[in-house]
């Protein structure tokens, strides 16, 4: 990954998307107006920060990428597998529950929020379509990224082998401790392959969300995958981390759009 700073706002971009006619970025937590513990570019509207702060932070992000905030489409993220097909801006309408969005409309800007869960970007250069995914442990085990690609195949004629995929900053395998309930669900979902994604550490078990989603992408036929390899729990100066900050934190934004 590389980073770009504009108007005091720092965003990370995938190298493999550099020459594509798309606009994307995963924004650090810095450059906003929110006070502690949400300091400072918080986009989470349900974490205790004021609505006015969140709106101003969002405005700053859109201004930094020279995108009209009226092109925004976002969803109510619920740790599920619902894929929302976005065709027009949300325009203040109620959020629809979902954890993935797809579109082929260049006049939409897809926005998601994160604080340890995995942002996954999908770009289909043949059919000029995009998808963005929110994959926590539940979405990962329930294979939300594969559901998203299946929806792109159905709606846009996407061939998985043509996709460019990016796995963004999220909690790393050295910090994501889980219990037996998660392990049991992973066994049911992945069969014997579950052993590749869990490791013992300090008398506990960790879950590697990066390698699991990489596996899911490869399994459905994606070949071009870039992994940021940035752990949010290790880098709370740049990223919000629900685990590392014990729930008292904000949400960083990830934006994806086709060029107009």
C-alpha positions in Angstrom: 0.0 0.0 0.0 0.9 3.6 -0.4 -0.5 6.8 1.2 -1.6 10.1 -0.1 -2.1 13.3 2.0 -4.6 15.9 0.8 -6.0 18.8 2.8 -4.5 17.4 6.0 -6.3 14.0 5.5 -4.2 10.9 5.1 -5.5 7.9 3.1 -4.0 4.6 2.2 -4.3 3.2 -1.3 -3.7 -0.2 -2.9 -0.7 -0.3 -5.3 -2.5 -2.7 -7.6 -5.3 -0.2 -8.1 -3.0 2.7 -9.0 -3.6 2.8 -12.7 -7.3 1.8 -12.6 -10.0 4.4 -13.3 -11.3 4.3 -9.8 -11.2 6.4 -6.7 -10.5 4.6 -3.4 -8.9 5.2 0.0 -8.8 3.9 3.5 -8.6 6.9 5.8 -6.6 7.1 9.0 -8.1 8.4 12.2 -6.2 11.7 11.9 -7.3 15.1 10.6 -10.8 15.4 12.0 -12.7 17.3 14.7 -13.8 14.6 17.2 -12.4 14.8 20.8 -11.0 11.8 22.7 -11.7 8.9 22.8 -12.8 9.2 19.1 -10.0 11.5 18.2 -10.1 12.6 15.5 -11.5 11.6 12.1 -14.3 9.5 13.4 -17.1 8.4 11.0 -19.0 6.2 13.5 -22.4 7.6 14.3 -23.2 5.1 17.0 -20.1 5.2 19.2 -21.0 8.3 21.4 -19.5 11.1 19.3 -21.7 13.9 18.3 -23.6 13.9 15.0 -22.1 17.3 14.1 -18.6 16.0 14.4 -19.3 12.9 12.3 -20.9 15.1 9.5 -17.9 17.5 9.6 -15.4 14.6 9.4 -17.3 13.1 6.5 -17.3 16.4 4.7 -13.5 16.7 5.2 -13.0 13.2 3.7 -15.1 14.0 0.6 -13.4 17.3 0.2 -10.0 15.7 0.3 -10.8 13.4 -2.6 -12.8 16.1 -4.5 -15.9 14.1 -4.5 -19.4 15.5 -3.9 -20.8 14.2 -0.6 -24.2 14.0 -2.3 -22.9 10.9 -4.2 -22.7 9.0 -0.9 -24.1 5.5 -0.4 -23.6 3.7 2.8 -25.3 0.9 4.8 -26.0 -0.1 8.4 -23.3 -2.7 9.0 -24.6 -5.6 11.0 -21.9 -8.3 10.7 -24.0 -10.3 8.2 -23.7 -11.4 4.6 -26.3 -9.2 2.9 -25.0 -7.7 -0.4 -26.6 -4.3 -1.3 -26.8 -3.4 -4.9 -26.4 0.4 -4.9 -27.9 2.2 -7.9 -28.4 5.8 -6.6 -27.2 7.9 -3.6 -28.8 7.3 -0.3 -29.9 11.0 -0.1 -30.8 10.8 3.6 -33.0 7.7 3.4 -32.8 5.2 6.2 -29.7 2.9 6.1 -30.4 -0.6 4.7 -28.7 -3.4 6.8 -25.8 -4.9 4.9 -22.1 -5.7 5.0 -21.2 -5.4 1.3 -22.1 -3.0 -1.4 -21.6 -3.3 -5.2 -22.2 -0.9 -8.0 -21.4 0.0 -11.6 -22.7 3.6 -11.2 -19.8 6.1 -11.4 -22.0 8.7 -9.7 -22.0 6.8 -6.5 -19.4 6.9 -3.7 -19.5 3.8 -1.5 -18.5 4.3 2.2 -17.9 1.8 5.0 -16.6 2.1 8.5 -14.1 0.0 10.4 -12.3 -0.5 13.7 -10.7 -4.0 13.4 -12.9 -5.7 10.9 -11.5 -6.3 7.4 -12.1 -3.9 4.5 -12.1 -5.8 1.2 -12.1 -3.9 -2.1 -13.1 -5.7 -5.4 -12.6 -4.1 -8.8 -13.8 -5.6 -12.1 -11.9 -3.9 -14.9 -13.7 -5.7 -17.6 -17.2 -4.6 -16.6 -16.3 -1.4 -14.7 -17.9 -2.5 -11.5 -16.8 -2.4 -7.8 -17.6 -3.9 -4.5 -16.6 -3.2 -0.9 -16.9 -5.6 2.0 -17.0 -5.4 5.8 -15.7 -8.8 7.1 -15.5 -9.3 10.8 -15.1 -12.8 12.2 -18.8 -13.6 11.6 -18.8 -12.3 8.0 -15.5 -14.1 7.3 -16.8 -17.4 8.6 -20.0 -16.9 6.7 -18.0 -16.1 3.5 -19.4 -12.6 2.9 -16.7 -11.8 0.3 -17.7 -14.8 -1.7 -21.4 -13.8 -1.5 -20.3 -10.4 -2.8 -18.4 -11.8 -5.8 -21.3 -14.1 -6.6 -23.6 -11.0 -6.7 -21.1 -9.2 -9.0 -21.1 -12.3 -11.3 -24.9 -12.3 -11.4 -25.4 -8.5 -11.8 -22.4 -7.4 -13.9 -21.1 -10.6 -15.5 -17.9 -10.5 -13.4 -15.4 -13.3 -13.9 -13.5 -13.8 -10.6 -10.2 -14.3 -12.4 -10.4 -10.8 -13.7 -10.9 -9.1 -10.4 -8.4 -7.0 -8.5 -8.8 -7.5 -4.8 -7.4 -5.6 -1.8 -7.5 -6.6 1.9 -7.0 -3.5 4.0 -5.9 -2.6 7.5 -7.6 -4.6 10.2 -6.7 -6.5 13.4 -3.8 -8.8 12.7 -3.4 -12.5 13.6 -1.2 -11.7 16.6 -3.9 -9.7 18.3 -7.2 -11.4 17.5 -7.9 -13.8 20.3 -11.1 -15.9 20.0 -13.0 -18.5 21.9 -14.3 -22.0 21.2 -17.6 -20.7 19.8 -15.7 -19.0 16.9 -13.5 -22.1 16.4 -16.5 -24.4 16.2 -18.2 -22.3 13.6 -14.9 -22.1 11.6 -14.6 -25.9 11.7 -18.2 -26.2 10.3 -17.5 -23.6 7.6 -14.0 -24.7 6.4 -13.6 -28.3 7.2 -10.0 -29.4 7.8 -8.8 -26.1 6.4 -9.8 -24.4 9.6 -6.4 -25.4 11.0 -4.6 -23.0 8.7 -6.3 -20.0 10.2 -6.0 -20.5 13.9 -2.8 -20.5 15.9 -2.0 -20.9 19.7 -0.5 -17.8 21.3 0.0 -17.2 25.0 -2.2 -20.1 26.1 -5.0 -18.7 23.8 -6.0 -19.1 20.2 -5.8 -16.4 17.5 -7.8 -16.1 14.3 -6.1 -14.9 11.1 -8.7 -12.9 9.2 -6.2 -11.9 6.5 -5.3 -15.4 5.5 -8.9 -16.6 5.8 -10.2 -14.0 3.4 -7.3 -14.5 1.1 -8.2 -18.2 1.0 -11.9 -17.3 0.3 -10.9 -15.1 -2.6 -8.6 -17.8 -4.1 -11.3 -20.4 -3.6 -13.8 -18.5 -5.7 -11.2 -17.9 -8.4 -9.6 -14.5 -7.6 -5.8 -14.4 -8.5 -4.8 -10.8 -8.0 -4.9 -10.1 -4.3 -3.0 -7.4 -2.4 -2.8 -7.5 1.4 -2.0 -4.4 3.4 -0.7 -6.3 6.3 -1.4 -3.4 8.7 -2.7 -4.4 12.1 -5.1 -1.8 13.6 -4.4 -3.0 17.1 -0.7 -2.5 16.7 -1.1 1.0 15.2 -3.7 2.9 17.2 -1.9 6.2 16.3 -3.2 5.7 12.7 -6.2 3.4 13.1 -9.2 2.8 15.4 -9.1 -0.6 17.1 -12.1 -1.8 19.0 -10.1 -4.5 20.7 -7.0 -2.5 21.6 -9.0 0.4 22.8 -11.5 -1.7 24.7 -14.5 -0.5 22.8 -13.9 3.2 23.5 -13.0 4.4 20.1 -14.3 5.6 16.7 -14.5 4.2 13.2 -12.3 5.0 10.2 -13.7 5.3 6.8 -13.1 3.4 3.6 -14.3 4.9 0.3 -14.6 3.3 -3.2 -15.9 4.8 -6.4 -15.6 4.6 -10.1 -14.2 7.6 -11.8 -16.9 9.8 -13.3 
